[in-house]
Amino acid sequence: MSDTTIRLLSDQKCVDIEQYGTQDGSNIWLYTCHTNDKDPTHQNQEWIYNATSGTITSVMSGKCITAEGTIDGATLQLWGCTGASSQQWAYDATGHTFKNAQSKLCMDVGSSANCSFEPWSSFDYCNYKLDPLARAEDLVSRLTVFELVNLLLNDHDGVPRLGVPPFGHTECTHGTLNDGQLLTTLFPQALTMASSFDHTLLRSIGTAIADEVRGKYNVAFQMGKYNYPYGLICWAPVVNVCRDPRWGRCQEGYGEDPYLQGQLATQYVQGLQAISEEGYVEAVATCKHFDVHSGPENIPASRFTFDALVSYRDWLQTFQPAFRACAEAGVMSYMCSYNAINGVPACANRELLTDLLRNTWNFSGFVVSDCGAVENVYETHHYAQSETEAADFCLKAGCDWCCGNGFSYLLNATEQGYVSQDELRVSVTRLMKAFIQLGVLDPWDMVPYNKIDLSVVDEHKGLALLAALEAMVLLENVNNTLPLTLGNYKSVALIGPCADDPDCVKGDYDPTPKYIVTPRGAFESRTSLQVNYVSGCPNVLCTTTSGFAAAVAAAKQSDFVVYVGGINRNYEGEGNDRADIVLFGLQSTLIQMLKQSNPKVIVVLMHGAPVVSPVYSQVDAVISAGYAGQEAGNAILDVLSGEYNPAGRTTVTWYTGVGQLPPMVSYSMVNRTYRYMVDKPQYYFGYGLSYTTFQYSNLNIPTTTINPCNQVILQVTVANTGKVAGDEVVQVYITFKNATVPAPFVSLVGFTRVVGLAPGKTATAGFNITPAQMTVVRDEDFAEVIEPGEYTIYVGGHQPMDTNATEDVASLVSWKNGARRCCRPNNGSSDRLPVHRLLLYLQKMEKGSNRQPGGAQLESAESETELRSESSLAVTSLIAPNRDGERSVPENCAERESRSHGVNEIDPTTSCIVLEPFKGLGHRACSQADRHDHNRKGKLLTARALLENVQASHAPLKRREDQDKVPMRKMAVEKINAVRYAAVEPLVRSRSIKQPSRRQDIGRFVANVFVRILCDVRHAKRKAALKVAIASDSGRKEALLRVSRKGHKSEVMLNLVLLCGKSKEEIEAEFAANV
């Protein structure tokens, strides 16, 4: 290296205010003015390095180059050389050049800016002996407002003056995304790998992907590349329940069962977030998309505007569990979703991101928005009235990191006094804590993961093949057609649009691998068969029969046919829903023609969510391969030939068609997924065949003492009764036979994969069922309780509703006792249930039976006592939810909206009451269009303001509106409060309840009264007193009359005010008698 020259990656390098690399890939930090600096002379700085003269020349004159600004003769500090912390370049204002001011300049270190160098190494945030949180707090305390906001953006410049480089994310759904040059492993898509039902496999894949994330990061870091897709923050796993197979992103998650989702996500998260002996985290996992997010993407509505209307019971039992499992697994990040939940955008929902996630689940990491979701709070949801207000809402709700430009408006919010620096520091501290745990600031050699390079990719070929093999699901196998003894055949007709299409094995968010093996590639390279390949269809849409003749001809001249079809990532994925779930186009017709031309036809399906067709029952065998990744072709061939015995299980119900599905936009779980479905599907959840047979026996429960904080421990013996070795997926289900409230018909509570069980051998599988898995949601207070009655436990290779199942099932009848809350981790409950005797019996199920228990004689329980009813309520709500059982399907969307919202519009021209049926998720009172219109007129009290009024105990109006709008909004709030107070004033006067201490707390006061008194069925005396008071109070009559004019919505208010839980006819009778 010469005395005055830095050798760059190219002869000429443009420096734009960030950094440039040297010949060995290290970086030089230029302390520059930022592009958002309001001084126009400080923007768009560009500097050209001239290798001939050894100078860095300004393209434009009069530019500042340091954060403080540069004058003639100032120096540019280039940090990054070991032992040379004061490298200086002199600035010549006349020539606009920087020249080396030292005799020799070294720039050969492995990283450009970390705690190896002065002055940073002397700061507390570089003291690796301190706790990561303490280090983060010290670092954040040194940041300016601009730097704080900059770090809250997904793509940022870092903080060069403090040695903080840029950092970013990558996608890791089934492999880490790359730039097409730093190649990584393409594992099976998430939904496909979930078919393995294998905890260990998911942990191994997570660990492998974390290694590749680190290897890619380490190589890119030396090249001066930090942001997407080179970051260490993985935006995976996706744990949204696949409630509808038309949703384009079903393929990214682990299926339709919340327990399966949570179990597999736990393994994946802990695999990604491996922790070294030194305490460094290998990569950060992100559970997404939080919450109540599973379509639509674009059919029939846009995900950017969609408002998911969900009941509290469904939210608690279906959409919440997998995300809660992530928190319990120690995930370091969540991503909030695009959609609104009952009127409140997820990324602006404080009850979701703070009250639930942090205060209830004790999550201590950071929340990142989906890309553009912060902006959408204003632009598409119209929940905020400006970009600045949207950023304010999201930050205060608990969103810490913005993918997009939405948080750039926090600078305006800070300047205008809406957001304090302390609020910014809270979010940045959460980010910097994770950043420090990753070891990015510490000396390179201190972090063991920095030694990983991309050679690990070659080590994962075997794991990619194993994942594809374990995920294969054998759906049909007539007369044991499979496995094939390939040596007995001379030719195969390989037909179908996916037989040689790499897109059919990839799936959404696919990394670029070093290779892909298609089915055609496997057959041609690994067998001696004559492969007669014909696509038959030009693509998976298969809208023409032009290739059918050639396909039929190939079938006729071959010994057997393998048809490989389905769908590919171009027709389902992010932003791309499916209108139907049937096999695309004319593929079914082609399969029927092939079957007429050859007696042995095997169908292999490539897909994310299911692709159904009645033709599957007409062929000899059907294999669901999913999106099987780079080893798809080899895995398919191994299963067909018997090299591998398939044991995968379906993770999504294969409905017969969309006729079995509710509307896509309906978030009621009625008749959705196996847990709530009444009709018989084509293939059940948890279904899959094998080349061998298994038998279950000796179900054992060692304990007979149950309390709400103890697990039920099960063991069962599994025997391979067939002729070949194989894996078996053992599944445990529970049924709620005597539930008094809506509950799943059947629910998965345990599973394990018994691997490589030889013929004649047995294995013991053990399971722990937690109290929470045996609960239902009580109507009156939404508590999770264990009800009295019979709970049947099924253990077998399939779910009990599956009439196609052939294995034996053992079952258990549980205890009888009073309903009681269950314990969850860290909830502090110590209540115990009385001791009961658990009565155990085994029931031999006949082949083809419906697997329903029956005929068991139960002994009486010992020490059975009635537990006292619990009177405390767990939620703060204004309206009791719908109690019609939630099993009936609404006639239309409008009817469901009116029933599920439970709203009461007081005066649509001046105000709109927004009521909250359950803690954590708000409901809206007006349509989005009406709400947006009223917002512009300044006549509507928005949901945010009212929820703050009800829940936060502050003055009715705390919004930053124009001064001329404040009086009108204040009047609207006071009017609403007056009507509310009229509902409880009789009780105040009769001393049934106390007068509120402050009038500004009236909203919260009334909410608590309604919940704790009016809607509590055990307070009959108080309700009777209220009834009398209402009848004699003229003001209350007036309020009820006003409500009655609002049509069907008045039913909910009457239900609330008069006698909660009464029928419509009873309510109308009470209304007629009192008003």
Rosetta blueprint (number, residue, H / E / L):
1 M L
2 S L
3 D L
4 T L
5 T L
6 I L
7 R L
8 L E
9 L L
10 S L
11 D L
12 Q E
13 K E
14 C E
15 V E
16 D L
17 I L
18 E L
19 Q E
20 Y E
21 G E
22 T E
23 Q L
24 D L
25 G L
26 S L
27 N E
28 I E
29 W E
30 L L
31 Y L
32 T L
33 C L
34 H L
35 T L
36 N L
37 D L
38 K L
39 D L
40 P H
41 T H
42 H H
43 Q L
44 N L
45 Q L
46 E L
47 W E
48 I E
49 Y E
50 N E
51 A L
52 T L
53 S L
54 G L
55 T E
56 I E
57 T E
58 S E
59 V L
60 M L
61 S L
62 G L
63 K L
64 C L
65 I L
66 T L
67 A L
68 E L
69 G L
70 T L
71 I L
72 D L
73 G L
74 A L
75 T E
76 L E
77 Q E
78 L L
79 W L
80 G L
81 C E
82 T L
83 G L
84 A E
85 S L
86 S L
87 Q L
88 Q E
89 W E
90 A E
91 Y E
92 D E
93 A L
94 T L
95 G L
96 H L
97 T E
98 F E
99 K E
100 N E
101 A L
102 Q L
103 S L
104 K L
105 L L
106 C L
107 M L
108 D L
109 V L
110 G L
111 S L
112 S L
113 A L
114 N L
115 C L
116 S L
117 F L
118 E L
119 P L
120 W H
121 S H
122 S H
123 F L
124 D H
125 Y H
126 C H
127 N L
128 Y L
129 K L
130 L L
131 D L
132 P H
133 L H
134 A H
135 R H
136 A H
137 E H
138 D H
139 L H
140 V H
141 S H
142 R L
143 L L
144 T L
145 V H
146 F H
147 E H
148 L H
149 V H
150 N H
151 L H
152 L L
153 L E
154 N L
155 D L
156 H L
157 D L
158 G L
159 V E
160 P H
161 R H
162 L H
163 G L
164 V E
165 P L
166 P L
167 F L
168 G L
169 H E
170 T E
171 E L
172 C L
173 T L
174 H L
175 G L
176 T L
177 L L
178 N L
179 D L
180 G L
181 Q L
182 L L
183 L L
184 T L
185 T L
186 L L
187 F L
188 P L
189 Q L
190 A H
191 L H
192 T H
193 M H
194 A H
195 S L
196 S L
197 F L
198 D L
199 H H
200 T H
201 L H
202 L H
203 R H
204 S H
205 I H
206 G H
207 T H
208 A H
209 I H
210 A H
211 D H
212 E H
213 V H
214 R H
215 G H
216 K H
217 Y H
218 N H
219 V H
220 A H
221 F H
222 Q H
223 M L
224 G L
225 K L
226 Y L
227 N L
228 Y L
229 P L
230 Y L
231 G L
232 L L
233 I E
234 C E
235 W L
236 A L
237 P L
238 V E
239 V L
240 N L
241 V L
242 C L
243 R L
244 D L
245 P L
246 R L
247 W L
248 G L
249 R L
250 C H
251 Q H
252 E H
253 G L
254 Y L
255 G L
256 E L
257 D L
258 P H
259 Y H
260 L H
261 Q H
262 G H
263 Q H
264 L H
265 A H
266 T H
267 Q H
268 Y H
269 V H
270 Q H
271 G H
272 L H
273 Q L
274 A L
275 I E
276 S L
277 E L
278 E L
279 G L
280 Y L
281 V E
282 E L
283 A L
284 V E
285 A L
286 T E
287 C E
288 K E
289 H E
290 F E
291 D L
292 V L
293 H L
294 S L
295 G L
296 P L
297 E L
298 N L
299 I L
300 P L
301 A L
302 S L
303 R L
304 F L
305 T L
306 F L
307 D E
308 A E
309 L L
310 V L
311 S L
312 Y H
313 R H
314 D H
315 W H
316 L H
317 Q H
318 T H
319 F H
320 Q L
321 P H
322 A H
323 F H
324 R H
325 A H
326 C H
327 A H
328 E H
329 A H
330 G L
331 V L
332 M L
333 S E
334 Y E
335 M E
336 C E
337 S L
338 Y L
339 N L
340 A E
341 I E
342 N L
343 G L
344 V E
345 P E
346 A H
347 C H
348 A H
349 N L
350 R H
351 E H
352 L H
353 L H
354 T H
355 D H
356 L H
357 L H
358 R H
359 N H
360 T H
361 W L
362 N L
363 F L
364 S L
365 G L
366 F E
367 V E
368 V E
369 S E
370 D L
371 C L
372 G L
373 A H
374 V H
375 E H
376 N H
377 V H
378 Y H
379 E H
380 T L
381 H L
382 H L
383 Y L
384 A L
385 Q L
386 S L
387 E H
388 T H
389 E H
390 A H
391 A H
392 D H
393 F H
394 C H
395 L H
396 K H
397 A H
398 G L
399 C L
400 D L
401 W E
402 C E
403 C L
404 G L
405 N L
406 G H
407 F H
408 S H
409 Y H
410 L H
411 L H
412 N H
413 A H
414 T H
415 E H
416 Q L
417 G L
418 Y L
419 V L
420 S L
421 Q H
422 D H
423 E H
424 L H
425 R H
426 V H
427 S H
428 V H
429 T H
430 R H
431 L H
432 M H
433 K H
434 A H
435 F H
436 I H
437 Q H
438 L L
439 G L
440 V L
441 L L
442 D L
443 P L
444 W H
445 D H
446 M H
447 V L
448 P H
449 Y H
450 N H
451 K H
452 I L
453 D L
454 L L
455 S L
456 V H
457 V H
458 D H
459 E H
460 H L
461 K H
462 G H
463 L H
464 A H
465 L H
466 L H
467 A H
468 A H
469 L H
470 E H
471 A H
472 M L
473 V E
474 L E
475 L E
476 E E
477 N E
478 V H
479 N H
480 N H
481 T L
482 L L
483 P L
484 L L
485 T L
486 L H
487 G H
488 N H
489 Y L
490 K L
491 S E
492 V E
493 A E
494 L E
495 I E
496 G L
497 P L
498 C L
499 A L
500 D L
501 D L
502 P L
503 D H
504 C H
505 V H
506 K H
507 G L
508 D L
509 Y L
510 D L
511 P L
512 T L
513 P L
514 K L
515 Y L
516 I L
517 V L
518 T L
519 P H
520 R H
521 G H
522 A H
523 F H
524 E H
525 S H
526 R H
527 T L
528 S L
529 L L
530 Q E
531 V E
532 N E
533 Y E
534 V E
535 S L
536 G L
537 C L
538 P L
539 N L
540 V L
541 L L
542 C L
543 T L
544 T L
545 T L
546 S L
547 G L
548 F H
549 A H
550 A H
551 A H
552 V H
553 A H
554 A H
555 A H
556 K H
557 Q L
558 S L
559 D L
560 F E
561 V E
562 V E
563 Y E
564 V E
565 G E
566 G E
567 I L
568 N L
569 R L
570 N L
571 Y L
572 E L
573 G E
574 E L
575 G L
576 N E
577 D L
578 R L
579 A L
580 D L
581 I L
582 V E
583 L L
584 F L
585 G L
586 L L
587 Q H
588 S H
589 T H
590 L H
591 I H
592 Q H
593 M H
594 L H
595 K H
596 Q H
597 S H
598 N L
599 P L
600 K L
601 V E
602 I E
603 V E
604 V E
605 L E
606 M E
607 H L
608 G L
609 A L
610 P L
611 V L
612 V E
613 S L
614 P H
615 V H
616 Y H
617 S H
618 Q H
619 V L
620 D L
621 A E
622 V E
623 I E
624 S E
625 A L
626 G L
627 Y L
628 A L
629 G H
630 Q H
631 E H
632 A H
633 G H
634 N H
635 A H
636 I H
637 L H
638 D H
639 V H
640 L H
641 S H
642 G L
643 E L
644 Y L
645 N L
646 P L
647 A L
648 G L
649 R L
650 T L
651 T L
652 V L
653 T L
654 W E
655 Y L
656 T L
657 G L
658 V H
659 G H
660 Q H
661 L L
662 P L
663 P L
664 M L
665 V L
666 S L
667 Y L
668 S L
669 M L
670 V L
671 N L
672 R L
673 T H
674 Y H
675 R H
676 Y H
677 M L
678 V L
679 D L
680 K L
681 P L
682 Q L
683 Y E
684 Y L
685 F L
686 G L
687 Y L
688 G L
689 L E
690 S L
691 Y L
692 T L
693 T L
694 F E
695 Q E
696 Y E
697 S E
698 N E
699 L E
700 N E
701 I L
702 P L
703 T L
704 T L
705 T L
706 I L
707 N L
708 P L
709 C L
710 N L
711 Q L
712 V E
713 I E
714 L E
715 Q E
716 V E
717 T E
718 V E
719 A E
720 N E
721 T L
722 G L
723 K L
724 V L
725 A L
726 G E
727 D E
728 E E
729 V E
730 V E
731 Q E
732 V E
733 Y E
734 I E
735 T E
736 F E
737 K L
738 N L
739 A L
740 T L
741 V L
742 P L
743 A L
744 P L
745 F L
746 V L
747 S E
748 L E
749 V E
750 G E
751 F E
752 T E
753 R E
754 V E
755 V E
756 G E
757 L E
758 A L
759 P L
760 G L
761 K L
762 T E
763 A E
764 T E
765 A E
766 G E
767 F E
768 N E
769 I E
770 T L
771 P H
772 A H
773 Q H
774 M H
775 T L
776 V E
777 V E
778 R L
779 D L
780 E L
781 D L
782 F L
783 A L
784 E E
785 V E
786 I E
787 E L
788 P L
789 G L
790 E L
791 Y E
792 T E
793 I E
794 Y E
795 V E
796 G E
797 G L
798 H L
799 Q L
800 P L
801 M L
802 D L
803 T L
804 N L
805 A L
806 T L
807 E L
808 D L
809 V L
810 A E
811 S E
812 L E
813 V E
814 S L
815 W L
816 K L
817 N L
818 G L
819 A L
820 R E
821 R E
822 C L
823 C L
824 R L
825 P L
826 N L
827 N L
828 G L
829 S L
830 S L
831 D L
832 R L
833 L L
834 P L
835 V L
836 H L
837 R L
838 L L
839 L E
840 L E
841 Y E
842 L L
843 Q L
844 K L
845 M L
846 E L
847 K L
848 G L
849 S L
850 N L
851 R L
852 Q L
853 P L
854 G L
855 G L
856 A L
857 Q L
858 L L
859 E L
860 S L
861 A L
862 E L
863 S L
864 E L
865 T L
866 E L
867 L L
868 R L
869 S L
870 E L
871 S L
872 S L
873 L L
874 A L
875 V L
876 T L
877 S L
878 L L
879 I L
880 A L
881 P L
882 N L
883 R L
884 D L
885 G L
886 E L
887 R L
888 S L
889 V L
890 P L
891 E L
892 N L
893 C H
894 A H
895 E H
896 R H
897 E H
898 S H
899 R H
900 S H
901 H H
902 G L
903 V L
904 N L
905 E L
906 I L
907 D E
908 P L
909 T L
910 T L
911 S E
912 C L
913 I L
914 V L
915 L L
916 E L
917 P L
918 F E
919 K L
920 G L
921 L E
922 G L
923 H L
924 R L
925 A L
926 C L
927 S L
928 Q H
929 A H
930 D H
931 R H
932 H H
933 D H
934 H H
935 N H
936 R H
937 K H
938 G L
939 K L
940 L L
941 L L
942 T L
943 A H
944 R H
945 A H
946 L H
947 L H
948 E H
949 N H
950 V H
951 Q H
952 A L
953 S L
954 H L
955 A L
956 P L
957 L L
958 K L
959 R L
960 R L
961 E L
962 D L
963 Q L
964 D L
965 K L
966 V H
967 P H
968 M H
969 R H
970 K H
971 M H
972 A H
973 V H
974 E H
975 K H
976 I H
977 N H
978 A H
979 V H
980 R H
981 Y H
982 A H
983 A H
984 V H
985 E H
986 P H
987 L H
988 V H
989 R H
990 S L
991 R L
992 S L
993 I L
994 K L
995 Q L
996 P L
997 S L
998 R L
999 R H
1000 Q H
1001 D H
1002 I H
1003 G H
1004 R H
1005 F H
1006 V H
1007 A H
1008 N H
1009 V H
1010 F H
1011 V H
1012 R H
1013 I H
1014 L H
1015 C L
1016 D L
1017 V L
1018 R L
1019 H L
1020 A H
1021 K H
1022 R H
1023 K H
1024 A H
1025 A H
1026 L H
1027 K H
1028 V H
1029 A H
1030 I H
1031 A H
1032 S H
1033 D L
1034 S H
1035 G H
1036 R H
1037 K H
1038 E H
1039 A H
1040 L H
1041 L H
1042 R H
1043 V H
1044 S H
1045 R L
1046 K L
1047 G H
1048 H H
1049 K H
1050 S H
1051 E H
1052 V H
1053 M H
1054 L H
1055 N H
1056 L H
1057 V H
1058 L L
1059 L L
1060 C L
1061 G L
1062 K L
1063 S L
1064 K H
1065 E H
1066 E H
1067 I H
1068 E H
1069 A H
1070 E H
1071 F H
1072 A H
1073 A H
1074 N H
1075 V L
